């Protein structure tokens, strides 16, 4: 019986559920047969949205890792979405960039000065 869907008919139990999502570094899983595959799948989109767009989850993953699906491999490190970066010395100078493992990377191909629009 699924702890979320209770005794709903035709549920499958082939997969296991992470106690803490893998994208946040969770490695411990519940035993097979506790959470149905159908519930797990229904939550996947919400979890992905949270991982990619939540200030808490996104910030923690960008600064500390882990990467995709809880991997600590440098090949699977995540980076933030591209955002507008404001020059800390001159608030009129903006560019695009992202953060990866706590370091800011500027995309220098596009830079705008908001005072003179150049």
SULBEL-V613062 format. One record per residue. RES is the residue in three letters. PHI is phi as a letter, one per 20 degrees, with the letter a starting at -180 (* if undefined). BURIAL is I if it has 16 or more other ideal C-beta (glycine too) atoms within 10 Angstrom, else O. Layout:
BEGIN
res={RES | RES}
phi={PHI | PHI}
burial={BURIAL | BURIAL}
END
This chain:
BEGIN
res={UNK | UNK | UNK | UNK | UNK | UNK | UNK | UNK | UNK | UNK | UNK | UNK | UNK | UNK | UNK | UNK | UNK | UNK | UNK | UNK | UNK | UNK | UNK | UNK | UNK | UNK | UNK | UNK | UNK | UNK | UNK | UNK | UNK | UNK | UNK | UNK | UNK | UNK | UNK | UNK | UNK | UNK | UNK | UNK | UNK | UNK | UNK | UNK | UNK | UNK | UNK | UNK | UNK | UNK | UNK | UNK | UNK | UNK | UNK | UNK | UNK | UNK | UNK | UNK | UNK | UNK | UNK | UNK | UNK | UNK | UNK | UNK | UNK | UNK | UNK | UNK | UNK | UNK | UNK | UNK | UNK | UNK | UNK | UNK | UNK | UNK | UNK | UNK | UNK | UNK | UNK | UNK | UNK | UNK | UNK | UNK | UNK | UNK | UNK | UNK | UNK | UNK | UNK | UNK | UNK | UNK | UNK | UNK | UNK | UNK | UNK | UNK | UNK | UNK | UNK | UNK | UNK | UNK}
phi={* | f | f | d | e | l | d | g | f | m | e | d | c | e | d | d | d | f | f | d | g | g | f | d | n | f | c | f | c | f | f | f | n | e | d | f | g | f | f | g | f | f | e | g | f | f | f | f | f | f | f | e | c | f | g | f | f | f | f | f | f | f | f | d | n | e | e | g | l | n | f | e | f | g | f | d | f | e | c | f | f | f | c | f | d | d | f | f | e | b | f | e | e | c | b | d | a | b | d | c | l | n | d | e | d | e | e | f | f | c | b | c | d | f | f | d | l | d}
burial={O | I | O | I | O | O | O | O | O | O | I | O | I | O | O | I | I | I | O | O | I | I | I | I | I | O | O | O | O | O | O | O | O | O | I | I | O | O | I | I | O | O | O | O | O | O | I | O | O | I | I | O | O | O | O | O | I | I | O | O | I | I | O | O | I | I | I | O | O | I | I | O | O | O | O | O | I | I | O | I | O | O | O | O | I | O | O | O | O | O | O | O | O | I | I | I | I | I | I | O | O | O | O | O | O | O | O | O | O | O | O | O | O | O | O | O | O | O}
END
